[in-house]
Amino acid sequence: MAEEKNGVAPAFVFRLGGQVGPNNTMEVTFGVPADMLPADMDRYIDKVRERLDRQNEIQILESARIQLRNAEKQLADERERRAAVEMSAREHWATSGRKGEFKPTGSQAASFDNHDKNAKRLIEEVIPQFQATIAELERKINGDA
């Protein structure tokens, strides 16, 4: 063990910093005894680094959850807009005296198609990607990965 002078043992002081979430950084300052073996020191520093990485994952997880909620809201909004456009088109069809079953005009059909494509992309790509990211981060944070 290193000799103490005035009650204080010699130590190495380390400062580690890293990104924590998309908009924050975190810095940790810590010391290790000067007589610690290099391999033990490396393991100790690695543990501190792992804790910083975990804090980053926690922040990214929260951001992903917010983005998932926003995508789900966007999907609901897209469906509502699609329904409103279709109802308006059907009302116009009925009030304009057209006969027969409703058939959208070219621009109406294009609008329906656009809303349908946006909803499909959210359902098949965006929302599943956020769900997968969230599941993976939860596994990492809980030590299951």
C-alpha positions as a LaTeX table, in Angstrom:
\begin{tabular}{lrrr}
\hline
Residue & $x$ (\AA) & $y$ (\AA) & $z$ (\AA) \\
\hline
Met1 & 0.00 & 0.00 & 0.00 \\
Ala2 & 1.24 & 3.49 & $-0.74$ \\
Glu3 & 2.47 & 5.59 & 2.16 \\
Glu4 & 0.09 & 8.18 & 3.47 \\
Lys5 & 1.14 & 11.76 & 4.14 \\
Asn6 & $-1.19$ & 13.76 & 6.32 \\
Gly7 & $-3.89$ & 11.07 & 6.03 \\
Val8 & $-4.07$ & 11.14 & 2.22 \\
Ala9 & $-2.90$ & 8.20 & 0.11 \\
Pro10 & $-1.36$ & 8.97 & $-3.29$ \\
Ala11 & $-3.80$ & 8.40 & $-6.14$ \\
Phe12 & $-4.31$ & 8.89 & $-9.83$ \\
Val13 & $-7.24$ & 11.10 & $-10.69$ \\
Phe14 & $-9.15$ & 10.41 & $-13.86$ \\
Arg15 & $-11.77$ & 12.43 & $-15.64$ \\
Leu16 & $-14.05$ & 10.72 & $-18.13$ \\
Gly17 & $-16.71$ & 12.42 & $-20.15$ \\
Gly18 & $-19.19$ & 11.36 & $-22.74$ \\
Gln19 & $-22.37$ & 12.04 & $-24.59$ \\
Val20 & $-25.49$ & 11.35 & $-22.54$ \\
Gly21 & $-28.50$ & 11.42 & $-24.80$ \\
Pro22 & $-28.81$ & 13.56 & $-27.89$ \\
Asn23 & $-28.23$ & 16.93 & $-26.20$ \\
Asn24 & $-26.23$ & 16.38 & $-23.01$ \\
Thr25 & $-22.81$ & 15.42 & $-21.82$ \\
Met26 & $-21.70$ & 14.01 & $-18.49$ \\
Glu27 & $-18.32$ & 14.14 & $-16.84$ \\
Val28 & $-17.12$ & 11.92 & $-13.99$ \\
Thr29 & $-14.01$ & 12.60 & $-11.95$ \\
Phe30 & $-12.66$ & 9.78 & $-9.80$ \\
Gly31 & $-9.45$ & 8.56 & $-8.25$ \\
Val32 & $-7.75$ & 5.22 & $-7.93$ \\
Pro33 & $-4.92$ & 4.32 & $-5.56$ \\
Ala34 & $-1.51$ & 5.00 & $-7.05$ \\
Asp35 & $-0.34$ & 1.49 & $-6.20$ \\
Met36 & $-3.20$ & $-0.21$ & $-8.06$ \\
Leu37 & $-1.99$ & $-2.63$ & $-10.71$ \\
Pro38 & $-2.52$ & $-1.37$ & $-14.28$ \\
Ala39 & $-4.84$ & $-4.29$ & $-15.15$ \\
Asp40 & $-7.00$ & $-3.55$ & $-12.07$ \\
Met41 & $-6.97$ & 0.16 & $-12.93$ \\
Asp42 & $-8.13$ & $-0.63$ & $-16.46$ \\
Arg43 & $-11.01$ & $-2.75$ & $-15.14$ \\
Tyr44 & $-12.01$ & 0.05 & $-12.77$ \\
Ile45 & $-11.94$ & 2.67 & $-15.55$ \\
Asp46 & $-13.92$ & 0.32 & $-17.82$ \\
Lys47 & $-16.62$ & 0.05 & $-15.13$ \\
Val48 & $-16.91$ & 3.83 & $-14.95$ \\
Arg49 & $-17.08$ & 4.02 & $-18.75$ \\
Glu50 & $-19.85$ & 1.38 & $-18.76$ \\
Arg51 & $-21.86$ & 3.50 & $-16.33$ \\
Leu52 & $-21.52$ & 6.52 & $-18.63$ \\
Asp53 & $-22.60$ & 4.39 & $-21.59$ \\
Arg54 & $-25.62$ & 3.17 & $-19.62$ \\
Gln55 & $-26.65$ & 6.76 & $-18.82$ \\
Asn56 & $-26.40$ & 7.56 & $-22.53$ \\
Glu57 & $-28.61$ & 4.58 & $-23.38$ \\
Ile58 & $-31.19$ & 5.68 & $-20.78$ \\
Gln59 & $-31.41$ & 9.11 & $-22.40$ \\
Ile60 & $-31.60$ & 7.66 & $-25.91$ \\
Leu61 & $-34.36$ & 5.31 & $-24.70$ \\
Glu62 & $-36.42$ & 8.23 & $-23.42$ \\
Ser63 & $-35.92$ & 10.05 & $-26.71$ \\
Ala64 & $-36.97$ & 6.93 & $-28.67$ \\
Arg65 & $-40.11$ & 6.59 & $-26.53$ \\
Ile66 & $-41.02$ & 10.21 & $-27.30$ \\
Gln67 & $-40.41$ & 9.64 & $-31.01$ \\
Leu68 & $-42.58$ & 6.49 & $-30.92$ \\
Arg69 & $-45.43$ & 8.40 & $-29.27$ \\
Asn70 & $-45.07$ & 11.13 & $-31.90$ \\
Ala71 & $-45.14$ & 8.57 & $-34.73$ \\
Glu72 & $-48.25$ & 6.93 & $-33.26$ \\
Lys73 & $-49.90$ & 10.35 & $-32.99$ \\
Gln74 & $-48.84$ & 11.13 & $-36.56$ \\
Leu75 & $-50.45$ & 7.85 & $-37.69$ \\
Ala76 & $-53.70$ & 8.71 & $-35.91$ \\
Asp77 & $-53.62$ & 12.21 & $-37.45$ \\
Glu78 & $-52.96$ & 10.76 & $-40.90$ \\
Arg79 & $-55.92$ & 8.43 & $-40.58$ \\
Glu80 & $-58.16$ & 11.28 & $-39.40$ \\
Arg81 & $-57.09$ & 13.51 & $-42.30$ \\
Arg82 & $-57.71$ & 10.64 & $-44.75$ \\
Ala83 & $-61.19$ & 10.08 & $-43.32$ \\
Ala84 & $-61.99$ & 13.82 & $-43.43$ \\
Val85 & $-60.85$ & 14.14 & $-47.06$ \\
Glu86 & $-62.88$ & 11.10 & $-48.06$ \\
Met87 & $-65.99$ & 12.30 & $-46.22$ \\
Ser88 & $-65.70$ & 15.70 & $-47.89$ \\
Ala89 & $-65.29$ & 14.07 & $-51.31$ \\
Arg90 & $-68.32$ & 11.84 & $-50.73$ \\
Glu91 & $-70.41$ & 14.81 & $-49.58$ \\
His92 & $-69.39$ & 16.76 & $-52.66$ \\
Trp93 & $-70.32$ & 13.76 & $-54.83$ \\
Ala94 & $-73.75$ & 13.57 & $-53.21$ \\
Thr95 & $-74.50$ & 17.31 & $-53.26$ \\
Ser96 & $-73.34$ & 17.79 & $-56.85$ \\
Gly97 & $-76.09$ & 15.51 & $-58.10$ \\
Arg98 & $-73.84$ & 12.78 & $-59.45$ \\
Lys99 & $-75.45$ & 9.43 & $-59.90$ \\
Gly100 & $-74.12$ & 6.01 & $-59.06$ \\
Glu101 & $-71.54$ & 4.80 & $-56.61$ \\
Phe102 & $-68.92$ & 7.26 & $-55.35$ \\
Lys103 & $-65.75$ & 7.46 & $-57.44$ \\
Pro104 & $-63.01$ & 9.87 & $-56.43$ \\
Thr105 & $-61.68$ & 12.36 & $-58.97$ \\
Gly106 & $-58.05$ & 12.16 & $-60.00$ \\
Ser107 & $-56.85$ & 14.65 & $-57.40$ \\
Gln108 & $-59.03$ & 13.07 & $-54.71$ \\
Ala109 & $-57.66$ & 9.61 & $-55.52$ \\
Ala110 & $-54.11$ & 11.00 & $-55.42$ \\
Ser111 & $-54.83$ & 12.54 & $-52.02$ \\
Phe112 & $-56.24$ & 9.24 & $-50.70$ \\
Asp113 & $-53.20$ & 7.42 & $-52.05$ \\
Asn114 & $-50.83$ & 9.89 & $-50.42$ \\
His115 & $-52.52$ & 9.50 & $-47.01$ \\
Asp116 & $-52.52$ & 5.71 & $-47.40$ \\
Lys117 & $-48.80$ & 5.65 & $-48.30$ \\
Asn118 & $-47.91$ & 7.83 & $-45.31$ \\
Ala119 & $-49.93$ & 5.59 & $-42.96$ \\
Lys120 & $-48.39$ & 2.44 & $-44.44$ \\
Arg121 & $-44.85$ & 3.81 & $-44.01$ \\
Leu122 & $-45.58$ & 4.65 & $-40.38$ \\
Ile123 & $-47.12$ & 1.23 & $-39.72$ \\
Glu124 & $-44.55$ & $-0.88$ & $-41.57$ \\
Glu125 & $-41.31$ & 1.06 & $-41.11$ \\
Val126 & $-41.25$ & 3.93 & $-38.65$ \\
Ile127 & $-43.18$ & 2.55 & $-35.68$ \\
Pro128 & $-41.59$ & $-0.95$ & $-35.80$ \\
Gln129 & $-38.12$ & 0.63 & $-35.96$ \\
Phe130 & $-38.77$ & 2.70 & $-32.83$ \\
Gln131 & $-40.25$ & $-0.36$ & $-31.10$ \\
Ala132 & $-37.16$ & $-2.43$ & $-31.96$ \\
Thr133 & $-34.82$ & 0.33 & $-30.80$ \\
Ile134 & $-36.71$ & 0.65 & $-27.52$ \\
Ala135 & $-36.67$ & $-3.11$ & $-26.92$ \\
Glu136 & $-32.92$ & $-3.30$ & $-27.61$ \\
Leu137 & $-32.13$ & $-0.36$ & $-25.34$ \\
Glu138 & $-34.28$ & $-1.81$ & $-22.55$ \\
Arg139 & $-32.37$ & $-5.10$ & $-22.82$ \\
Lys140 & $-29.03$ & $-3.27$ & $-22.66$ \\
Ile141 & $-30.05$ & $-1.08$ & $-19.74$ \\
Asn142 & $-31.41$ & $-4.04$ & $-17.78$ \\
Gly143 & $-28.23$ & $-6.02$ & $-18.44$ \\
Asp144 & $-29.92$ & $-8.60$ & $-20.67$ \\
Ala145 & $-27.80$ & $-7.83$ & $-23.74$ \\
\hline
\end{tabular}
